Amino acid sequence: MKIGVFDSGVGGKAVADAISSALPEHEIVLKQDEEHVPYGTKSPKHIYDFISPIFQQMIDDGCQVIVVACNTVTTTLIDKIRENFNVPFVAVEPMVKPAAEMTKSGVIAVCATPATLNSDRYNWLKNEYAKHVKVLEPDCSDWALMIEDNKIDREKIENRTTEVLAQNADVIVLACTHFHWIEDQIKELAQNKATVIQPEKPLIEQLKRVLAQL
């Protein structure tokens, strides 16, 4: 079966690789919108205009399910996407609920794009699952482009990570798939102080459930 994986840029490759490793019997078709990356500073209308023809092409090419490996797209547009395209979509979204359940200090940090942090879906997740938890939102607005351009600024990553650790965050949520490429670096900085989580494993479990119904 063909499984489509979409992201604005290199974050999608991390997710596609994880899916391919977990489900080697399926063909993975990865699409990236390198022309318009990063999405995190763009409006939902512009993003939809970018992704709509890409999704249609994936469906025309035989993808029977599409993985949206982009928190920005999920949090701003997933309902509209599901209404307008007739295939199942499995989508990443910020892991606010598990982070709120895991924290012992009562403080979590969400590393995300501005579009994700400003979205109705993200704010619903916070209000629904993190009412009694302090949610830190460090400025990661330029991280996606930094990673896309392969110009990793270790000092910038260290500053943001130590900033949230100093405020007692004991769970750090990577809510942009670009950030999966610097996960090891953040884990190293957070060692013995905070757990770093990202959605590849739960995404794959949900994908398996969807595939079982096709």
C-alpha positions in Angstrom: 0.0 0.0 0.0 1.2 3.5 -0.7 1.4 5.8 2.3 1.9 9.5 1.6 3.9 11.6 4.1 3.8 15.4 3.8 5.8 18.1 5.5 6.9 21.6 4.5 10.5 20.5 4.6 13.1 18.1 6.1 11.0 17.3 9.2 9.0 15.0 7.0 12.0 12.8 6.2 12.5 12.0 9.9 8.9 10.9 10.1 9.0 9.0 6.8 12.1 7.2 7.9 10.4 6.2 11.2 7.3 4.9 9.3 9.4 3.0 6.8 11.3 1.3 9.6 8.1 0.3 11.4 6.1 -0.6 8.3 8.6 -1.9 5.8 6.0 -3.8 3.8 4.4 -0.5 2.6 5.6 2.1 0.0 6.3 5.5 1.5 5.8 8.5 -0.8 7.4 11.6 0.8 6.5 15.1 -0.4 8.1 18.3 0.9 7.2 21.9 0.0 10.7 23.2 -0.1 9.6 26.2 -2.2 7.6 27.7 0.6 9.3 26.4 3.8 9.0 27.4 6.6 5.3 27.4 7.2 5.4 28.6 10.8 5.3 32.3 9.9 2.7 32.0 7.1 -1.1 32.4 7.2 -3.4 29.4 7.1 -4.9 30.6 3.8 -1.5 30.7 2.1 -0.5 27.3 3.6 -3.7 25.7 2.3 -3.1 27.1 -1.2 0.4 25.5 -1.1 -0.7 22.1 0.2 -3.9 21.6 -1.7 -2.4 20.7 -5.1 0.3 18.6 -3.4 -2.3 16.4 -1.5 -4.3 16.0 -4.7 -1.2 14.9 -6.6 -0.4 12.3 -3.8 -4.0 11.0 -4.1 -3.7 10.9 -7.9 -0.5 8.9 -7.5 -2.2 6.2 -5.5 -1.6 7.2 -1.9 -4.4 5.5 0.1 -3.6 7.3 3.4 -1.7 10.5 4.0 0.4 11.4 7.0 0.5 15.1 7.8 4.0 15.4 9.4 3.6 19.1 10.1 2.2 20.4 13.4 1.6 23.8 11.7 -0.7 22.3 9.1 -2.5 20.0 11.6 -3.2 22.7 14.1 -4.4 25.3 11.6 -6.0 23.3 8.8 -6.7 19.6 9.5 -10.5 19.9 9.6 -10.6 21.7 6.3 -8.2 19.1 4.7 -10.3 16.2 5.9 -13.5 17.8 4.5 -12.0 18.4 1.1 -10.0 15.2 0.4 -11.4 11.8 0.3 -8.7 9.7 1.9 -7.8 9.2 5.6 -5.3 11.6 7.1 -3.2 10.8 10.1 -1.7 13.9 11.6 0.9 14.9 14.2 -0.1 17.5 16.8 1.6 19.0 19.9 1.8 16.4 22.7 0.3 18.6 25.3 -1.8 15.9 26.9 0.9 13.3 27.5 3.3 16.1 28.7 0.7 17.3 31.2 0.2 13.8 32.4 4.0 13.1 32.7 5.1 16.3 34.5 6.0 16.1 38.2 7.1 19.7 38.5 3.9 21.1 37.0 5.8 22.8 34.3 6.2 21.8 30.6 7.8 23.4 27.6 6.4 23.4 24.1 8.8 24.1 21.3 6.7 25.0 18.2 6.3 27.5 15.4 4.5 30.8 15.8 1.6 29.5 13.7 1.1 26.4 15.9 1.3 28.4 19.1 -1.3 30.9 17.7 -3.7 28.2 16.4 -7.1 27.4 17.9 -6.3 23.7 18.1 -3.2 24.2 20.1 -4.9 26.6 22.5 -7.8 24.1 22.8 -5.2 21.3 23.7 -3.8 23.6 26.4 -7.2 24.5 27.9 -8.4 20.9 27.8 -5.4 19.1 29.1 -3.0 21.6 30.7 -5.3 23.8 32.8 -3.4 23.0 36.0 0.1 23.0 34.4 2.4 25.9 33.5 3.1 25.8 29.8 6.3 27.5 28.7 6.6 28.5 25.0 10.2 29.4 24.2 11.0 31.4 21.1 11.8 28.8 18.5 10.5 30.9 15.6 13.7 30.6 13.6 14.6 27.0 14.4 12.8 25.4 11.4 14.6 27.5 8.9 17.9 27.0 10.7 17.4 23.2 10.5 16.1 23.4 6.9 19.2 25.3 5.8 21.5 22.9 7.9 22.9 25.9 9.8 22.5 24.5 13.3 23.2 27.1 16.0 24.1 25.0 19.0 24.3 28.1 21.3 20.8 29.1 20.3 19.4 25.6 21.1 21.3 25.5 24.4 20.0 29.0 25.4 16.4 28.0 24.8 16.7 24.7 26.5 18.5 25.9 29.6 16.0 28.7 29.8 13.0 26.3 30.2 15.0 24.0 32.5 15.8 27.0 34.7 12.0 27.5 35.0 11.6 23.9 36.2 10.2 22.4 33.0 10.6 18.6 33.4 9.0 17.7 30.0 10.0 19.3 26.7 7.6 18.8 23.8 9.0 19.0 20.3 6.0 20.3 18.4 7.6 20.7 15.0 9.0 17.8 13.0 12.0 19.8 11.9 13.0 19.7 15.6 13.3 15.9 15.5 16.7 16.4 13.8 18.0 18.2 16.9 16.3 15.9 19.4 19.5 14.2 20.5 21.1 17.6 21.2 18.1 18.7 23.3 18.1 15.4 25.2 21.8 15.8 26.0 21.2 19.3 27.4 18.1 18.1 29.3 19.8 15.0 30.7 18.5 14.1 34.2 16.4 17.3 34.3 13.7 16.9 31.7 12.1 14.2 29.4 12.0 15.2 25.7 9.0 13.8 23.7 7.9 13.9 20.1 5.0 12.2 18.3 6.6 9.6 15.9 5.6 6.5 18.0 2.0 7.4 18.7 1.6 8.6 15.1 2.8 5.2 13.8 0.4 3.4 16.2 -2.5 5.5 14.9 -1.4 4.9 11.3 -1.5 1.1 12.0 -5.1 1.4 13.2 -6.1 3.3 10.1 -4.4 0.9 7.8 -6.1 -2.0 9.5 -9.5 -0.5 8.5 -8.6 0.0 4.8 
